[in-house]
């Protein structure tokens, strides 16, 4: 009986380690579009630190000419701000032309972001995406995009960590397993 009680924690630990290893493995390559999922917007309407880190890593790839466009995706969070608009505003203040930013205001979940990004790419005759998010979220966003018919040519993780990651990483391990088993 004891060995069965140890299976779940051991599986969660191994899954979390795999998520971390995969998410920290940046792969730089050209892409038609960089996909940045939303996150918390600060009370002043600007991206919170975690979201800003995602945007900054995407901005670096944009400036390095790895992609000509950035797809920012999110909904209206509990703070009352449109995440996609806050993200677009931040990128524009950093010098990204408005024409290079695609706002997805219906990216309520990782799956919605992936589906909306895939729809945009397919509608415009594009194929490839780069994922730009926290290390623990990279594998699940990649999987969701690939299942939506997008070729994920690259991935970068936001260099931002916090104590909350001790919760977020095992949560993503479970989330990845759920996504993987869906189809």
C-alpha positions, -999 to +999 in steps of 0.1 A: +000+000+000+028+024+009+044+021-026+011+031-042+010+062-019+044+072-031+037+068-068+018+101-072+043+123-054+072+106-073+054+110-106+047+147-098+083+153-089+096+136-121+070+154-143+080+187-127+116+181-134+108+172-170+088+204-174+116+225-160+143+209-182+121+213-213+111+249-205+146+261-198+159+247-231+157+278-253+157+271-290+163+301-312+151+299-348+132+322-372+094+321-368+065+338-386+052+350-352+061+351-316+033+340-293+032+356-259+003+345-235-011+370-211-007+372-173-013+397-145-016+434-153-006+457-125-032+481-109-018+510-130-026+491-162+009+481-171+022+445-174+031+430-141+067+417-136+060+382-149+042+394-179+068+421-186+095+394-185+076+375-212+073+406-233+110+415-229+122+381-240+098+383-271+111+419-277+147+406-278+138+380-304+119+406-324+148+430-323+172+402-333+149+397-363+139+362-355+103+372-362+085+401-379+054+400-356+044+394-320+010+379-311-001+390-276-029+370-262-050+375-231-084+384-217-096+409-192-082+399-158-096+403-124-077+436-122-101+449-149-076+455-177-074+440-211-041+420-210-036+421-248-040+458-249-016+463-220+009+440-237+006+458-270+010+492-253+041+481-235+056+468-268+048+500-286+065+520-258+096+499-265+095+508-301+076+479-317+055+493-346+017+487-340+016+469-374+039+442-360+017+435-330-014+412-332-038+415-303-058+385-293-084+397-267-099+362-265-069+343-251-086+333-218-067+301-215-036+285-230-058+264-253-077+295-265-044+313-271-031+284-292-063+281-312-065+318-319-028+320-329-033+290-352-063+307-368-043+339-374-014+320-389-035+299-412-056+328-423-025+347-433-007+318-450+019+315-422+031+283-405+056+288-377+056+302-342+080+309-314+068+305-278+078+332-253+066+325-217+078+313-183+099+281-184+072+261-167+046+271-193+067+265-224+059+228-228+021+231-225+019+261-248+041+243-274+018+212-272-014+233-275+000+251-306+012+219-322-021+202-317-038+233-333-017+227-364+012+252-358+048+243-363+067+256-332+101+264-346+115+281-315+110+287-278+124+311-253+117+314-216+112+346-196+141+350-172+119+355-142+114+333-112+096+337-080+085+317-050+052+310-067+070+288-092+071+261-065+033+258-071+032+267-108+057+240-119+039+210-105+006+226-116+020+227-151+032+191-149-004+181-142-017+205-169+006+191-195-005+156-187-042+166-190-035+183-224-015+154-236-042+129-227-070+150-243-064+137-278 
